Amino acid sequence: MTVLSSLNSQPAHIIDDSNYRDYVPDADFRLKDNQGNEYFTGCLPMDQWESARMTTIPFEASGIVLWDEQELMERIEDMWGAQASLMHLAYQYDCLRQQYGQCWIFGTCQSTFIKLAAQNLVTPETYRMPSPNSVAYHCYPRNFGKNGGYPSLGVEKYQEHGACNTRLWPENAATSRYDTEESRADRVHQQLPEIVECGSGEQGFHRLMCGIAQGHPGGSSFSWWSHYVCSCWGRVDGGELCNGIWNSWGPAGYGDRGFGLIKGRKKYPSWCCLVLRMEQSPGPQ
C-alpha cells in the first residue's frame, strides 16, 4: 500500500473513520492530542446557525466544470505530480493559528489568502494575511468571538466590512483596541466579493473538489468535528479521493504545517463553499 507523503516527504496526516473520535471536542469545543496539547475548535452546531446575508453566486452560474469522479481524481493527482495544487502554492506561507474557538472565521480567512496568492496578489516576501479577528470583531455584539460562531456569519461580515491585515490586527487579538483609523482604512484593500455555496454531503464534497481542482479554495464545516477548516487540496488514497485541508490549529498542532487529509465517511462536509474571487488593492503593508 502506498503511503501518501506531504510536501516535506513525511507521511500525510489522515483523519479517517477509525481515528476521527480522537478529534471530537468536548462541550467547550476543546480537545487534546496524544501529547496533551489542547486545541479549540469552536464551530456551533448546524441547528444553531442563523441565516446570513452573504452575497453568493448560484453554483450553476459559477463556471465551475463538474467532472465525473474518475476524471476528477486523475486531475487532482496530475496537479499533485506537477506541483500545481493549491497546497503547493500555500505551503510556503505560515498558516493562521487560532487560540480560541474561532475556526468559523479562520477557515474563511485562510481560504481567501490562498485565493489572493493564486491571483499573484501576494508574495512570500511581502504579503497581507487577512486577520480573522478583524472580521470577528463585528460579531462580538452578538456574543461571538471566543465563544464559537458559524461560518456563514463570518462570510457575511467579511463581505460587509473587509479584513485588515495581521500586522495591524493580530490574528488572535479579540479586543477592540485594534479598531483604529489605520486598520479601518486597510479593510477596503481586502474584499471578498464572490463566493459560491456548494451544499453538503457527497454532492457538496464533489462540487468542492471540482472547484479546488480549478483553483478555488474554500471552507468545509464538519458537524462531527464542530470545526470549520480551509479546504484547498486533495489526494487519492486507496482509490478514494480525500478532502485536503489547511487547519487553523497551526503547524505544531496538525499534520504538516497545518495540512492534512480527511478520509472515509467523515470527509463529507455539512456545509461548504468556494472562494471564486478576491480583491486586494494597494494599501498599508
N, C-alpha and C positions, 0 to 999 in steps of 0.2 A: 504493500500500500504506500502510495506517495504521501510524504509528509509535506504539507504546504509550508512554504517559507515566506517570511516577510521581507522587507527591503534590505534588512541587515543580515539576511540569510539565516535568521533564527526561526524556529518553528512558530507558525502563526498561532495566535491566541484564539481559541474557538469556544464559544458557548453552544452547547447542544442540549438535546433532551435529557442527557444523563447527568449533566452538571449544572443546569440552569438554576436549581434551587440554591446553589451557593451565592447567587446574585439577587435573591429575593429579599427586599428590605423589610425592616420591622415597621411598626405603625408610625414611627417618627421619620421614615424614609432613610434610616441608617442601615448600613450593612458593613461587615468586616471581611477582609480577605484572610487567607490562610496564615499570614504573618501578623494578623491582629490589627492591620491598618483599617481605619474607619473611613467610609465614604458616604456621601449624601446623594440620594437620587432626587426625589422631590417633584415628580410629575403627578398631579392629582388624578384620581381615578376618572375614567371617561364619564361616568354618570354625574360628576361634579363640574364638568366643563360647561361654560356658558357660551352662547353664540357670540362670535366676534365679527367685527365689521371689516374683515380682510378684503383687500382688493385682489380677487382671484381671477384666473383665466380658466374657463372650462377645459378639461383635458382634451376634448375633441378638437379644440381650437389652438392647442399648444404647439402643434407642428412636430410633436414627438412621434417617431415611427414605432409602431408596435411590431417587433419581430416575434416569430414563434420561438418557443423555448430553446430549441436546438441551435438556431442561428444566434440567439441572444448569448448563449453560453460560449459559442465559438468566438463571437465578437469580444466578449469580456476577456477571454483568455488571450486573444490576439493583442488586445490592448496591454495586458499584463506583460506578455512576451516582448512587446515593443517599448515597454516602459512608458506607456502613454496613458495610464489610468490617472484618475483624479488623485488617488493616493500618492502616486509618484510625484505629482505636482505639489501636493500639500506637505509631503514628508520633510521637506527642508525647513519648515516653519515650526516654531513652538506652538503647541496647542493651548487653548484656553483651559484652565484648570479650576473647576468650581470648588469652593469650600463650604457652600451651603446648598440647600435643596433648590437649585436654580437651573436644573437641566433644561427646563421648559423654555429658557431663552438662550442658554449657552449653545444648545444644538443648532438653533437658527443662526446665531452669530458665526459659529464655525462654518456653517454651510455658505453663508453669504461671503465670508472671507475667501473660501475656496473659489467661489464664482468670480470674485474680484481678481484673484490670481490667474484664473483661466482666461480672463479678458485682458491679461497683461497690464492690469492697473496697479499691481504691487510687485515688488522685487524682494529678494531675501535681505538686501541691504537697507532699503527704506520701505517700510510698509505700515499701514494703519490697520491694526486688528480692531474690529468693532467691539466696543465694551458692552458686555451683557447687562451690567448694572446701570449703564446709561439709559438702557431701554426699560429695564425692570423698575427703575425709579418711578416711571409713570404709572405703575401698577400698585405702588405702595399704599395709596389711599384706600385700596380695596383689600388690604391686609395680605398682600402677597409680598414677594421679596424673599426673605429667608425661609418662608413657611411653605414653599411649593406653589405651583401655579399650573397653567395649561398652555400648551404651545400656541394655540390659535390667538390667545390674547397677546402673547409676545410678538407674533407676526403683526397683529393689528397695530400695536404701539410702535413697532419698528417702522411700519409704513407711515404712520401718522407723524412721528417725530424724528425719524432717522436715528443714527447712532454715532456718538463721538468716539474717538479712538482711545485706546487703553493708556496712552501717555497722559491724556487729560482726565480720564476717569478710570482708575484701576479696575480690573475685571471683577474683583470681589469686594469693591468698596460700596457697601449697602448703606450709603449715607448721602444726604442732600448737599454736603459741603462741596461736592464737585460740580454741582449745578451752577456753573459760573457763566459769565458772559462769553468767555472764550470757548467753553465746552458747548454752549448752546449754538455758537456760531459754527462750530465744527460739524454739528449734526447735519447741516444741509449738504455736506460733502459726501455723505454716505447714505444712500436711499435705497429702499427695496421696492421697486415699482411693479415687478412681475413675478407672481408665484402661482403655481398650479397645484390643486389638490389631487392626489392620486387615489384616495379612498383607503380601504383597509383590506386585510386578509390576503388571499392569494392574488386577487386581481390587483390590489394596491401594490403588492410586492412586485408583480410583473411590470406594472407601469413604472414603478420607482427604478427598477434595474434597467429598463429600456432608456429612461431619462438619463441615468448615470452614465450609461454607455455612450450617450450622445452629448456628454459634457455638462450635465446639470446635476449638481449635488442637491441634497435635500435633507429632510428630517424625518425620523421614524419614532413613533411613540409605541411603547410596549406595555400593555396593561399588566402582564405578569411581572414585569420589572419595575413598574411605577417609575419609568425612566424614559427620557426623550434624548435621542442622540443624532449626530450628524451621520447620514448615510452617504458615502461618497465613492465606494468601490465594491467589487465583488470578485469572488473566485469560485472555481468549480472544484469540489472535493467529493470523490466517490460518485461522480456522475450527477451531483447535486449542486445547483447554484446557491451560494451562501451570501448573506447580507453583510457587506463590509461596512464597518462603522469607524468613526473617529470619536472616541468617547471623551467626555469632559472631566473624567477623573484624572487626566493628565498622564504623562509618560511614566511616572513612577507608580501609578495606580492601575494601569490597564495595558496589557499587551505590549506592543512595540510603538513607543511614542504616542500612545493612546489608541492605536489602531488595533482592530480585532474583527472576528467574524462571528456571526450568529447562524447556526445550522439547525436543521430539523424543523419541527412544527413551531418553535419559538421565534423563527425568523420573520414570521408574518406580522406586520405592524397593525396596531389598532387604529392608527391614523398616520398618514404620511403625505409629504408634499415635496415639490421640487422648486428650486430657485431658477427661474428662466433668465432673469437679467438683474444685474446690479449696476448702480450708478455711483461713480466716485469722481468728484471734480477737484481741482487744486484747492488746497486748504492747509491749515496748520499741520505740520508734521510732528 
